Amino acid sequence: MTEIIFSYNRLSHRVLNFMIIVGQFISLILVWLFLYFLGITNYETAPAFFQENPDIAVWIIFLSIPFFMLSTAFIIFKFWSRKEDKACIRLWKEYAILYYRGEEIMINKGEISTEQLTSRKKAIFYDTYILKIQKRKIIFDKCI
């Protein structure tokens, strides 16, 4: 018997994509609120300091965008990495048992097919593997 222990993410890859889109939208709202709080959103109502030094206002605008986007991406990364879980597959000569999400899945020899999504179908941030077992499809997302 051989035992292979691996980690996977409990969340779906669609959840990560949704979190990234929502996080970037929230970061753009935070940028606008930050600039509104500083008074840079309108030149006529901007503080005198920014009217006298418009180059500083431009630097603040263009540096706040990546700052807030990277901040939300870091929060998403931390949330995604906390959802990692362990799984195990035990291999014998004629069959294997997959322990995944609290289930025992029996796999007979020759009844499994695996596929790794190609670069055209997969996301940039993680690798996705598909196991097809007994009319069942299990998707593993490699942890970031």
C-alpha positions as CSV (number, residue, x, y, z in Angstrom):
1,M,0.0,0.0,0.0
2,T,1.2,3.5,-0.9
3,E,-0.3,6.6,0.6
4,I,-0.2,10.0,-1.0
5,I,-1.2,13.0,1.1
6,F,-1.9,16.3,-0.7
7,S,-3.6,19.6,0.0
8,Y,-6.4,21.2,-2.0
9,N,-8.6,24.2,-1.6
10,R,-12.1,23.7,-0.3
11,L,-13.4,26.7,-2.3
12,S,-14.2,26.4,-6.0
13,H,-12.1,28.2,-8.6
14,R,-15.2,30.2,-9.5
15,V,-15.3,31.6,-5.9
16,L,-11.8,32.9,-6.3
17,N,-12.6,34.6,-9.6
18,F,-15.7,36.2,-8.1
19,M,-13.7,37.4,-5.0
20,I,-11.1,38.9,-7.3
21,I,-13.7,40.8,-9.4
22,V,-15.6,42.0,-6.3
23,G,-12.3,42.9,-4.6
24,Q,-11.1,45.1,-7.5
25,F,-14.5,46.8,-7.7
26,I,-14.3,47.5,-3.9
27,S,-10.8,48.8,-4.3
28,L,-11.9,51.3,-7.0
29,I,-14.6,52.5,-4.7
30,L,-12.0,52.9,-1.9
31,V,-9.8,54.9,-4.3
32,W,-12.7,57.2,-5.1
33,L,-13.6,57.7,-1.4
34,F,-9.9,58.4,-0.5
35,L,-9.6,61.0,-3.3
36,Y,-13.0,62.5,-2.3
37,F,-11.9,62.7,1.3
38,L,-8.7,64.5,0.2
39,G,-10.8,66.8,-2.0
40,I,-8.9,66.0,-5.2
41,T,-12.0,64.9,-7.2
42,N,-12.8,68.4,-8.4
43,Y,-10.1,71.0,-9.2
44,E,-12.3,74.0,-8.2
45,T,-13.0,72.7,-4.7
46,A,-9.6,71.1,-4.1
47,P,-7.5,72.4,-1.2
48,A,-5.1,75.2,-1.9
49,F,-2.1,72.8,-1.5
50,F,-3.3,70.6,-4.3
51,Q,-4.2,73.6,-6.5
52,E,-0.6,75.0,-6.1
53,N,1.0,71.5,-6.5
54,P,-1.0,69.6,-9.1
55,D,1.8,67.2,-9.7
56,I,1.5,65.9,-6.1
57,A,-2.2,65.4,-6.7
58,V,-1.5,63.4,-9.8
59,W,1.0,61.2,-8.0
60,I,-1.5,60.6,-5.2
61,I,-4.1,59.6,-7.7
62,F,-1.9,57.2,-9.6
63,L,-0.3,55.7,-6.6
64,S,-3.5,55.1,-4.7
65,I,-5.0,52.9,-7.4
66,P,-2.3,50.1,-7.2
67,F,-2.1,50.5,-3.4
68,F,-5.8,49.8,-2.9
69,M,-5.9,47.1,-5.6
70,L,-2.9,45.2,-4.1
71,S,-4.4,45.6,-0.6
72,T,-7.6,43.9,-1.6
73,A,-5.7,41.2,-3.5
74,F,-3.6,40.5,-0.4
75,I,-6.8,40.1,1.7
76,I,-8.3,37.8,-0.9
77,F,-5.0,35.8,-1.0
78,K,-5.1,35.4,2.8
79,F,-8.7,34.3,2.8
80,W,-8.1,31.8,-0.1
81,S,-5.1,30.3,1.6
82,R,-7.0,29.7,4.9
83,K,-9.4,27.4,3.1
84,E,-6.8,24.7,2.4
85,D,-7.5,21.2,3.5
86,K,-5.7,17.9,3.3
87,A,-6.7,14.8,1.3
88,C,-5.2,11.4,1.0
89,I,-5.2,8.6,-1.6
90,R,-4.2,5.1,-0.6
91,L,-3.1,2.9,-3.5
92,W,-3.3,-0.9,-3.6
93,K,-2.6,-3.2,-6.6
94,E,-6.2,-3.5,-7.8
95,Y,-7.9,-0.4,-6.3
96,A,-7.4,2.9,-4.6
97,I,-9.3,4.8,-1.9
98,L,-9.6,8.6,-2.1
99,Y,-10.3,10.4,1.2
100,Y,-11.6,13.7,0.1
101,R,-14.0,16.2,1.9
102,G,-14.9,13.6,4.5
103,E,-15.8,10.9,2.0
104,E,-14.2,7.6,1.0
105,I,-14.3,7.1,-2.7
106,M,-13.4,3.6,-4.0
107,I,-11.6,3.6,-7.3
108,N,-11.1,0.4,-9.2
109,K,-8.1,-0.1,-11.5
110,G,-8.8,1.4,-14.9
111,E,-11.9,3.5,-13.9
112,I,-10.2,6.8,-13.5
113,S,-9.1,9.5,-15.9
114,T,-7.3,12.6,-15.0
115,E,-6.9,15.9,-16.9
116,Q,-5.0,19.0,-16.2
117,L,-6.5,22.1,-17.7
118,T,-4.4,23.6,-20.5
119,S,-3.2,27.1,-20.5
120,R,-6.1,28.1,-22.7
121,K,-8.8,27.0,-20.2
122,K,-7.1,27.5,-16.8
123,A,-6.7,30.6,-14.7
124,I,-3.3,32.3,-14.1
125,F,-3.2,32.0,-10.4
126,Y,-3.6,28.3,-9.8
127,D,-3.5,24.9,-11.5
128,T,-6.7,22.9,-11.9
129,Y,-6.9,19.1,-12.2
130,I,-10.0,17.1,-13.0
131,L,-10.6,13.5,-11.9
132,K,-13.3,11.6,-13.6
133,I,-14.4,8.6,-11.5
134,Q,-17.6,6.5,-11.8
135,K,-19.8,9.2,-13.5
136,R,-18.4,11.7,-11.0
137,K,-16.2,14.7,-11.7
138,I,-13.9,16.0,-9.0
139,I,-12.1,19.3,-9.5
140,F,-8.9,19.9,-7.5
141,D,-7.5,23.5,-7.4
142,K,-3.9,23.6,-6.4
143,C,-3.3,25.9,-3.5
144,I,-1.7,29.3,-4.3
